[in-house]
Amino acid sequence: METSALAQFDLTDEQREVRAMVREFAARRIAPHATEWDRAHHFDRSLYTELAELGLMGVCVPEEYGGAGMDFLCYLLAVEELSRVDAGVGVTLAVHTSASTLPILHWGTEQQKQEWVPRLASGECIGAFALTESGSGSDAGAMLTRAVENEAAPGTFAISGTKQWITNGGHAGSFITFARTEQGTADASGVSCFLVAGDAPGLSVGRVEEKMGLNSSNTVDMVYDGVQVTDSDLLGTRTKGFRIAMQTLDGGRITIAAQALGIAQAAFDMAAEYATQRHTFGKPIGSHQGIAFKLSEMSTEIEAARALTYRAAALKVAGRPHTVAGAQAKLFASGVARRVTGEAIQVLGGYGYSKEFPAERYYRDAKITEIYEGTSEIQKLVIARKLLGLDVR
């Protein structure tokens, strides 16, 4: 089913064209394989070459760096449409773009931009974001990964530690890597950010995660065993890593809200279609108030989530503060995705619980949107602190 008339009205011609292009590509190239990829835990590297040919691996990257030069909402529409058919594909593009490419554009030197961004925008390499560790998820300042400076060669560092839950890690050509450069600190103030090549000596894949959902997306532990970097690999300035991480997550949260929207929309579309085809007591089940009211509530929540998500994107495009708006969008949209996918299963009844229909996959994929890029509890803290001006814990 189509999105609301209001959402369509607010989109520019270019944005509508992007949405239509991605929807057609997803239906033709991804949808026929989504169930198979989920069951096989298959990551199709060639798919991202095709996405790059469409300009989607660098959709909001300026043309001077090899991108399509479109706005952030065009990118969100791409993530939303991809996630409608396979949320694993959606999150691969999301991390590649908002967590890996855009930070270089915002914080990188001109040399770093020229070296990395065209390769990312062309799909030559996929990007990854290495922040989380086993003991520092929501508390990112507690990270243990260290970048120890060589006293005999100032400006040269050896990174050692293990990162966890790294999306794209097994296939990435570049890693935005966070490590503690100031060894006497125990909080976020001593963290710096480095650009690390995927083939850097000492960098290797550890455990490959067996996940509940998003099985077409690659998620691994990354091991840093004395990976050599220099001052020229610093993203931003030394000790500003935590600031870079938090500002990156501000935009990333909006992207995950778009992913959640795509999942919820797919589940609703399936449930609504089934409600018109399945008959009980001589009429479509959608004619029964119990089902009709479920679908009404599902649709309303999706539209509310879409409004919050597009509003946050508009603020970001306009260069206005969007920390609270992004957190609100992610908090609400992720909850909507979980609720709508659960209700879709209820509408389908036994078929919803069967792998014969993708409703159960949507349900499994939806849950993670309440966890990564900041849990729902962290979103509430972000919102409360900004609204109240207090250090809410």
C-alpha positions as CSV (number, residue, x, y, z in Angstrom):
1,M,0.0,0.0,0.0
2,E,1.1,3.6,-0.6
3,T,2.3,6.0,2.0
4,S,0.0,8.8,3.0
5,A,-1.0,11.6,0.7
6,L,0.7,14.0,3.1
7,A,4.0,12.3,2.9
8,Q,3.8,12.1,-0.9
9,F,2.9,15.8,-1.1
10,D,5.8,16.8,1.0
11,L,8.4,15.0,-1.1
12,T,10.1,16.8,-4.0
13,D,10.1,15.4,-7.5
14,E,13.7,14.2,-7.0
15,Q,12.8,12.4,-3.7
16,R,9.8,10.7,-5.3
17,E,11.9,9.6,-8.2
18,V,14.5,8.1,-5.8
19,R,11.8,6.3,-3.8
20,A,10.3,4.9,-7.0
21,M,13.6,3.8,-8.3
22,V,14.6,2.0,-5.1
23,R,11.2,0.4,-4.7
24,E,11.4,-1.0,-8.2
25,F,15.0,-2.3,-7.7
26,A,14.1,-3.8,-4.4
27,A,11.1,-5.6,-5.7
28,R,13.0,-7.0,-8.7
29,R,16.4,-7.7,-7.3
30,I,16.0,-8.3,-3.6
31,A,12.5,-9.4,-2.8
32,P,12.8,-12.8,-4.7
33,H,15.9,-13.7,-2.6
34,A,15.1,-12.2,0.8
35,T,13.8,-15.4,2.4
36,E,16.6,-17.4,1.0
37,W,19.3,-15.0,2.3
38,D,17.7,-14.9,5.7
39,R,17.7,-18.7,6.0
40,A,21.2,-19.0,4.6
41,H,22.6,-16.0,6.5
42,H,23.9,-14.9,3.1
43,F,25.6,-11.6,2.4
44,D,25.4,-10.8,-1.3
45,R,28.5,-8.5,-2.0
46,S,27.6,-8.2,-5.6
47,L,24.3,-6.5,-4.7
48,Y,26.2,-3.5,-3.3
49,T,28.0,-3.0,-6.6
50,E,24.6,-2.8,-8.3
51,L,23.4,-0.3,-5.6
52,A,26.5,1.7,-6.3
53,E,25.7,1.7,-10.1
54,L,22.4,3.3,-9.1
55,G,24.2,6.0,-7.1
56,L,22.8,4.6,-3.8
57,M,26.1,3.8,-2.1
58,G,26.9,7.6,-2.2
59,V,23.3,8.9,-2.5
60,C,23.9,12.0,-0.3
61,V,27.6,12.3,-1.0
62,P,28.6,15.5,-3.0
63,E,29.3,15.0,-6.6
64,E,32.8,16.3,-6.3
65,Y,33.6,13.2,-4.2
66,G,31.9,10.8,-6.6
67,G,28.4,10.8,-5.0
68,A,25.0,11.4,-6.3
69,G,24.8,14.8,-4.6
70,M,21.2,14.3,-3.2
71,D,19.9,15.2,0.2
72,F,19.7,13.3,3.4
73,L,16.0,12.5,3.0
74,C,16.7,10.9,-0.4
75,Y,19.1,8.6,1.4
76,L,16.5,7.9,4.2
77,L,13.9,7.0,1.5
78,A,16.4,4.5,0.0
79,V,17.0,2.9,3.4
80,E,13.2,2.7,4.1
81,E,12.4,1.1,0.7
82,L,15.3,-1.4,0.9
83,S,14.2,-2.3,4.5
84,R,10.6,-3.0,3.3
85,V,12.0,-6.1,1.5
86,D,15.1,-6.9,3.5
87,A,16.1,-5.0,6.6
88,G,19.6,-6.5,6.5
89,V,20.2,-4.8,3.2
90,G,18.8,-1.6,4.6
91,V,21.1,-1.6,7.6
92,T,24.2,-2.4,5.5
93,L,23.6,0.7,3.4
94,A,22.8,2.7,6.6
95,V,26.0,1.9,8.4
96,H,28.0,2.3,5.2
97,T,26.6,5.8,4.7
98,S,25.6,7.5,7.9
99,A,28.2,5.8,10.2
100,S,31.1,5.4,7.8
101,T,31.0,7.9,4.9
102,L,29.3,11.0,6.3
103,P,31.7,11.2,9.3
104,I,34.7,11.5,6.9
105,L,32.9,14.2,5.0
106,H,32.2,16.1,8.2
107,W,35.4,15.6,10.1
108,G,38.0,14.5,7.6
109,T,40.8,16.5,6.1
110,E,40.7,17.1,2.4
111,Q,43.3,14.4,1.9
112,Q,41.2,11.9,3.8
113,K,38.1,12.8,1.9
114,Q,39.9,12.4,-1.5
115,E,41.4,9.0,-0.3
116,W,38.3,7.4,1.1
117,V,35.0,9.0,0.1
118,P,35.1,8.3,-3.7
119,R,35.9,4.6,-3.0
120,L,33.0,4.4,-0.6
121,A,30.5,6.2,-2.9
122,S,31.5,3.9,-5.8
123,G,31.0,0.8,-3.8
124,E,34.6,-0.2,-4.2
125,C,34.7,-0.6,-0.5
126,I,32.0,-0.9,2.2
127,G,32.3,1.1,5.4
128,A,32.1,0.0,9.0
129,F,31.8,1.8,12.4
130,A,33.9,0.2,15.2
131,L,32.8,1.7,18.5
132,T,31.0,-0.9,20.6
133,E,32.9,-3.4,22.8
134,S,31.7,-6.2,25.0
135,G,31.9,-4.0,28.1
136,S,31.1,-0.7,26.5
137,G,27.8,-0.5,24.6
138,S,25.6,2.2,26.0
139,D,28.5,3.4,28.1
140,A,30.8,4.0,25.1
141,G,33.3,6.0,27.3
142,A,34.2,2.8,29.1
143,M,36.0,1.3,26.1
144,L,39.2,-0.7,26.6
145,T,40.6,-0.6,23.1
146,R,43.9,1.4,23.2
147,A,45.9,3.3,20.7
148,V,49.3,3.4,22.3
149,E,51.7,6.0,21.0
150,N,55.2,4.9,20.1
151,E,57.6,7.1,22.3
152,A,60.4,6.6,19.8
153,A,58.2,7.7,16.9
154,P,55.7,10.4,18.1
155,G,52.5,10.5,16.1
156,T,52.6,6.7,15.5
157,F,50.1,4.5,17.3
158,A,49.4,0.8,17.8
159,I,45.7,-0.1,18.2
160,S,44.9,-3.2,20.3
161,G,41.5,-4.4,21.5
162,T,38.3,-6.1,20.3
163,K,35.2,-4.5,18.9
164,Q,31.8,-6.2,19.0
165,W,28.6,-6.1,16.9
166,I,30.4,-4.6,13.9
167,T,28.0,-4.4,11.0
168,N,29.7,-5.0,7.6
169,G,32.9,-5.9,9.4
170,G,33.6,-9.1,7.5
171,H,33.4,-7.3,4.1
172,A,34.5,-3.7,5.0
173,G,37.3,-1.9,3.3
174,S,37.4,1.0,5.9
175,F,36.7,1.2,9.6
176,I,35.9,4.3,11.6
177,T,37.7,3.1,14.7
178,F,37.5,4.5,18.3
179,A,40.4,3.9,20.7
180,R,41.8,5.4,23.9
181,T,44.9,7.5,23.1
182,E,45.2,9.0,26.6
183,Q,46.1,6.0,28.8
184,G,45.6,7.8,32.1
185,T,41.9,8.5,31.5
186,A,39.0,6.2,32.3
187,D,36.2,8.2,30.6
188,A,35.3,9.5,27.1
189,S,37.7,12.4,27.3
190,G,40.7,10.2,26.3
191,V,39.1,8.6,23.2
192,S,40.2,9.4,19.7
193,C,38.9,8.3,16.2
194,F,41.0,6.7,13.5
195,L,40.5,5.7,9.9
196,V,41.7,2.2,9.5
197,A,41.9,0.3,6.2
198,G,40.2,-3.1,6.1
199,D,43.4,-4.8,5.0
200,A,45.6,-3.3,7.7
201,P,48.1,-5.8,9.2
202,G,46.8,-6.9,12.6
203,L,43.2,-6.3,11.8
204,S,41.1,-9.5,11.6
205,V,37.6,-10.9,12.0
206,G,36.9,-12.7,15.2
207,R,33.5,-14.3,15.9
208,V,30.8,-14.1,13.3
209,E,27.5,-13.3,15.2
210,E,24.5,-15.7,14.9
211,K,21.7,-13.2,15.2
212,M,18.0,-13.3,15.8
213,G,17.3,-11.3,12.6
214,L,19.0,-9.2,9.9
215,N,20.6,-12.4,8.6
216,S,21.6,-10.9,5.2
217,S,23.7,-8.3,7.1
218,N,27.2,-9.3,8.2
219,T,27.9,-8.7,11.9
220,V,31.2,-9.7,13.5
221,D,33.8,-9.1,16.2
222,M,36.9,-7.2,15.0
223,V,40.2,-7.9,16.6
224,Y,42.9,-5.2,16.5
225,D,46.3,-6.7,17.3
226,G,48.8,-3.9,17.2
227,V,47.3,-2.2,14.1
228,Q,49.6,0.6,13.1
229,V,48.2,4.1,12.5
230,T,49.6,7.6,12.5
231,D,48.4,11.2,13.1
232,S,47.4,11.4,9.5
233,D,44.8,8.7,10.1
234,L,43.1,10.6,12.9
235,L,39.6,11.7,12.1
236,G,39.2,15.1,13.6
237,T,41.6,16.0,16.3
238,R,43.1,13.9,19.1
239,T,40.7,13.2,22.0
240,K,37.7,14.3,20.1
241,G,36.6,10.7,19.3
242,F,33.6,10.6,21.6
243,R,32.2,13.8,20.2
244,I,32.5,12.4,16.7
245,A,30.8,9.2,17.8
246,M,27.9,11.0,19.4
247,Q,27.3,13.4,16.5
248,T,27.5,10.5,14.1
249,L,24.9,8.6,16.1
250,D,22.6,11.7,15.9
251,G,22.2,11.1,12.2
252,G,22.4,7.4,12.5
253,R,19.4,7.3,14.7
254,I,17.3,8.9,12.1
255,T,18.4,6.3,9.6
256,I,17.4,3.5,11.9
257,A,14.0,5.1,12.3
258,A,13.7,4.9,8.5
259,Q,14.7,1.2,8.6
260,A,12.1,0.6,11.3
261,L,9.5,2.4,9.1
262,G,10.3,0.1,6.2
263,I,9.9,-3.0,8.3
264,A,6.6,-1.8,9.8
265,Q,5.3,-0.8,6.4
266,A,6.0,-4.2,4.9
267,A,4.3,-5.9,7.8
268,F,1.3,-3.7,7.6
269,D,1.0,-4.2,3.8
270,M,1.1,-8.0,4.2
271,A,-1.5,-7.9,7.0
272,A,-3.9,-5.6,5.1
273,E,-3.7,-7.7,2.0
274,Y,-4.3,-10.9,4.0
275,A,-7.3,-9.2,5.7
276,T,-9.0,-8.7,2.4
277,Q,-8.4,-12.2,1.1
278,R,-8.9,-14.4,4.1
279,H,-12.6,-15.2,4.9
280,T,-14.2,-16.3,8.1
281,F,-17.9,-16.5,8.8
282,G,-18.7,-15.7,5.2
283,K,-16.7,-12.4,4.9
284,P,-13.2,-11.0,4.8
285,I,-11.6,-10.9,8.2
286,G,-10.9,-7.2,7.7
287,S,-14.7,-6.8,8.0
288,H,-14.5,-7.9,11.6
289,Q,-14.0,-5.0,13.9
290,G,-11.3,-6.8,15.9
291,I,-9.1,-7.0,12.7
292,A,-10.2,-3.6,11.3
293,F,-9.3,-1.8,14.4
294,K,-5.9,-3.4,14.6
295,L,-5.1,-2.3,11.0
296,S,-6.4,1.2,11.7
297,E,-4.0,1.5,14.7
298,M,-1.1,0.0,12.8
299,S,-1.5,2.5,10.0
300,T,-1.9,5.5,12.3
301,E,1.3,4.6,14.2
302,I,3.3,4.1,11.0
303,E,2.2,7.6,9.7
304,A,3.1,9.2,13.1
305,A,6.5,7.5,13.0
306,R,7.0,8.6,9.4
307,A,6.2,12.2,10.3
308,L,8.7,12.2,13.2
309,T,11.4,10.6,11.0
310,Y,11.0,13.0,8.0
311,R,10.8,15.9,10.4
312,A,14.2,14.9,11.9
313,A,15.6,14.5,8.4
314,A,14.4,17.9,7.4
315,L,16.1,19.5,10.5
316,K,19.4,17.8,9.6
317,V,19.2,18.9,6.0
318,A,18.5,22.5,7.1
319,G,21.6,22.3,9.4
320,R,19.4,22.8,12.5
321,P,19.8,21.0,15.8
322,H,18.3,17.5,15.5
323,T,19.6,15.5,18.5
324,V,16.2,15.4,20.2
325,A,14.2,15.0,17.0
326,G,16.4,12.1,15.9
327,A,16.1,10.4,19.3
328,Q,12.3,10.9,19.3
329,A,12.1,9.5,15.8
330,K,14.1,6.4,16.6
331,L,12.4,5.8,20.0
332,F,8.9,5.9,18.4
333,A,9.6,4.3,15.1
334,S,11.4,1.3,16.6
335,G,8.6,0.8,19.0
336,V,6.1,1.0,16.2
337,A,8.1,-1.6,14.2
338,R,8.0,-4.0,17.0
339,R,4.3,-3.5,17.7
340,V,3.2,-3.5,14.1
341,T,5.1,-6.6,13.2
342,G,3.7,-8.4,16.2
343,E,0.2,-7.4,15.3
344,A,0.7,-8.5,11.7
345,I,1.5,-12.0,13.0
346,Q,-1.7,-11.9,15.0
347,V,-3.7,-10.9,11.9
348,L,-2.2,-13.8,9.9
349,G,-2.8,-16.2,12.8
350,G,-1.0,-19.5,12.4
351,Y,0.4,-18.4,9.0
352,G,2.1,-15.5,10.8
353,Y,4.0,-17.9,12.9
354,S,5.1,-19.9,9.9
355,K,8.1,-19.3,7.8
356,E,5.8,-19.7,4.8
357,F,5.1,-16.0,5.2
358,P,7.7,-13.3,5.9
359,A,5.8,-11.9,8.8
360,E,8.0,-13.7,11.3
361,R,11.1,-12.4,9.6
362,Y,9.8,-8.8,9.9
363,Y,9.2,-9.5,13.6
364,R,12.7,-10.7,14.2
365,D,14.2,-7.9,12.2
366,A,12.2,-5.2,14.0
367,K,13.5,-5.9,17.5
368,I,17.0,-4.8,16.8
369,T,15.9,-1.3,15.9
370,E,15.1,-0.8,19.6
371,I,18.7,-1.8,20.5
372,Y,21.4,-0.6,18.1
373,E,22.4,3.0,17.4
374,G,21.4,3.6,21.1
375,T,18.8,1.6,22.9
376,S,15.3,2.9,23.5
377,E,16.4,3.6,27.1
378,I,19.3,5.7,25.9
379,Q,17.0,7.6,23.5
380,K,14.9,8.6,26.5
381,L,18.0,9.8,28.4
382,V,19.0,11.9,25.4
383,I,15.6,13.4,25.1
384,A,15.2,14.1,28.8
385,R,18.7,15.6,29.2
386,K,18.1,18.0,26.3
387,L,14.6,19.0,27.5
388,L,15.3,19.4,31.2
389,G,19.0,20.5,31.1
390,L,19.7,17.9,33.8
391,D,22.1,15.0,34.0
392,V,19.4,12.4,34.0
393,R,20.7,8.8,34.7
